[in-house]
Amino acid sequence: MSLLDPNQSYIFSRYFELGFEASELAQEFGYRLIRKPVHLPQYSEDLDRLQELRDRLEEVLPFVPLTSELARREILISRVVTELVHYTQAELRIEYSLKVSNQLQGSLDYLLRTNSGDRLLVREAKYEDLTRGFTQLVAELIAIDQWQNAPSAIEQPILIGAVSTGTIWQFGRLDRATKQFEQGINSYRVPEDLETVMRILVATLKRKVEV
């Protein structure tokens, strides 16, 4: 039985609200999903402002209760994402509106695009719910995969997405040729694992990510 009503329209955030399993939603669109530790390549060169960012976060966090989505987004997620522009010169789109079909449409929290065409998607996990947040991320990565303006699967064979509560980051990878998702069961904490998170994000945009 189909999860979706073909006579209805769905925006990305509705998949979060409906609470579908990520694997079931992937299957609905003709993709597969497996859960496993996902260890993505990390940028190996110097990150000249990493310590400065860490210091700023550690200075501010004791004074900002992270009890609201706005606080988590403004204090943690946005600061990490905007720092990527310094290292990669990627174009950053915030709340980017995308429509591929009536079942794949809505706003992407953070979409970064390089001159070579590589995309990186970062999704905030609403209500700090990483499980439902990843389901929404799956829908958004499928939309990017099918988007007419996205680079071809030959140009960017792997799509990377991250879902974050602000303090916790998890990654997913989509092999566009095999239509298989890998949902990382491993996670990273910020600011404790800030360097690892930043090196993964920079590597995704600075070079092609291989399986």
C-alpha positions in Angstrom: 0.0 0.0 0.0 1.3 3.4 -0.9 2.2 5.8 1.9 1.2 8.9 -0.1 -2.2 9.9 -1.5 -1.6 10.7 -5.2 -4.3 13.3 -5.1 -2.6 15.3 -2.4 0.3 17.7 -2.3 3.1 17.3 0.2 5.7 19.7 1.4 9.0 18.5 3.0 8.0 19.5 6.5 4.8 17.3 6.3 7.0 14.2 6.0 8.4 15.1 9.4 4.9 15.6 10.8 3.6 12.3 9.4 6.4 10.4 11.1 7.1 7.9 8.3 10.1 5.7 8.7 13.0 7.0 6.5 13.4 3.6 4.8 9.7 3.4 4.0 9.7 6.9 2.5 12.7 6.2 0.4 11.1 3.0 -0.9 8.0 5.1 -1.8 10.1 7.0 -4.3 12.0 4.0 -5.6 15.1 4.3 -3.4 16.6 2.0 -0.7 18.0 2.9 2.7 20.4 1.2 5.0 21.6 2.3 8.4 25.3 1.9 9.1 28.2 3.9 10.5 29.0 6.4 7.8 32.6 7.8 7.9 32.8 10.5 5.3 36.1 12.0 4.0 37.5 14.8 6.0 39.4 17.9 4.7 43.0 17.5 5.7 44.4 21.0 5.3 44.4 23.9 7.8 41.2 25.4 8.9 42.5 28.8 9.9 39.4 30.0 11.8 38.3 26.8 13.5 39.7 27.7 16.9 38.1 31.1 16.7 34.7 29.6 16.0 35.1 27.1 18.8 36.0 29.9 21.2 33.0 31.9 20.2 30.6 29.0 20.7 32.1 28.0 24.1 31.9 31.7 25.2 28.2 32.1 24.3 26.7 28.7 25.1 26.7 29.1 28.9 24.5 32.2 28.5 22.0 31.0 25.9 19.4 28.4 26.9 19.0 26.2 23.8 15.3 25.6 24.6 13.9 26.9 21.3 14.5 26.0 17.7 15.5 29.6 16.9 18.2 29.6 19.6 19.6 26.3 18.4 19.6 27.4 14.8 21.0 30.9 15.3 23.6 30.1 17.9 24.9 26.7 16.6 23.7 25.5 13.2 23.9 28.8 11.3 27.3 29.6 12.7 28.7 26.3 11.5 27.1 26.6 8.1 28.0 30.2 7.4 31.6 29.4 8.3 31.7 27.0 5.4 31.5 29.9 3.0 34.9 31.1 4.2 36.5 27.8 3.5 34.7 26.8 0.3 33.4 30.0 -1.3 30.2 28.1 -1.8 26.9 29.9 -2.5 24.7 29.6 0.5 20.9 29.6 0.1 18.8 29.8 3.3 15.1 28.7 3.3 15.6 27.9 -0.4 12.3 27.2 -2.1 12.3 24.1 -4.4 9.5 22.3 -6.2 10.2 19.1 -8.2 6.7 17.7 -8.0 3.6 17.9 -5.9 5.1 15.3 -3.6 8.6 16.9 -3.5 8.4 20.6 -2.7 9.1 23.0 0.1 11.9 25.0 1.7 15.5 23.7 2.3 17.0 25.1 5.5 20.5 25.5 4.1 21.7 24.6 0.6 25.3 25.2 -0.4 26.5 25.1 -4.0 30.0 25.4 -5.4 31.1 26.7 -8.8 31.7 23.1 -9.8 28.1 22.3 -9.1 28.4 20.2 -5.9 25.6 20.5 -3.4 25.5 20.1 0.3 22.2 20.1 2.2 21.9 20.8 6.0 18.5 20.3 7.7 17.6 21.4 11.2 15.9 18.6 13.2 12.7 20.2 14.5 11.9 19.6 18.2 15.4 18.0 18.4 13.9 14.9 16.7 16.8 13.4 14.6 14.7 10.4 13.5 12.0 12.4 11.9 14.5 15.0 10.8 16.3 12.4 8.8 13.1 11.3 7.2 12.6 14.9 6.0 16.2 15.0 4.8 15.6 11.9 2.7 12.7 13.6 0.9 14.8 16.7 0.3 17.8 14.7 -1.0 15.5 12.9 -3.4 14.1 16.2 -4.6 17.7 17.4 -5.3 18.5 14.2 -7.0 15.5 14.6 -9.3 15.8 18.4 -9.7 16.4 19.5 -13.3 18.9 22.2 -12.3 21.0 19.8 -10.2 24.3 18.4 -11.5 23.9 15.1 -13.2 24.7 11.9 -11.4 27.9 11.7 -13.4 29.0 15.2 -12.3 28.0 14.6 -8.6 27.4 10.8 -8.1 27.0 11.2 -4.3 24.7 13.6 -2.5 25.5 14.4 1.1 23.1 15.7 3.7 23.3 16.5 7.4 20.6 16.7 10.0 21.3 18.6 13.2 19.8 19.6 16.5 22.5 22.1 16.8 24.4 20.1 19.4 24.2 16.8 17.5 25.0 16.2 13.8 24.2 13.1 11.8 25.0 12.5 8.1 23.4 10.7 5.2 24.7 9.8 1.8 22.8 9.0 -1.4 24.4 7.0 -4.2 22.5 8.4 -7.1 23.4 5.6 -9.5 22.1 2.8 -7.2 19.5 5.0 -5.6 20.7 3.8 -2.2 20.8 5.9 1.0 23.2 5.3 3.8 21.9 6.7 7.1 24.8 7.2 9.5 24.1 5.7 12.9 27.1 7.5 14.3 26.8 11.1 15.4 29.0 14.1 16.3 28.5 16.7 19.0 29.2 20.4 18.8 31.2 22.0 20.1 33.1 18.9 21.3 33.4 17.4 17.7 33.3 20.7 15.9 36.6 20.0 14.0 35.3 16.7 12.7 32.0 18.1 11.6 33.7 21.1 9.9 36.2 18.9 8.1 33.5 16.6 6.8 31.4 19.6 5.6 34.4 21.3 3.9 35.5 18.0 2.2 32.1 17.5 0.8 32.3 20.9 -1.0 36.0 21.0 -1.8 36.2 17.7 -3.7 34.1 14.9 -5.1 33.0 12.5 -2.4 33.6 8.9 -3.3 31.8 5.8 -1.9 
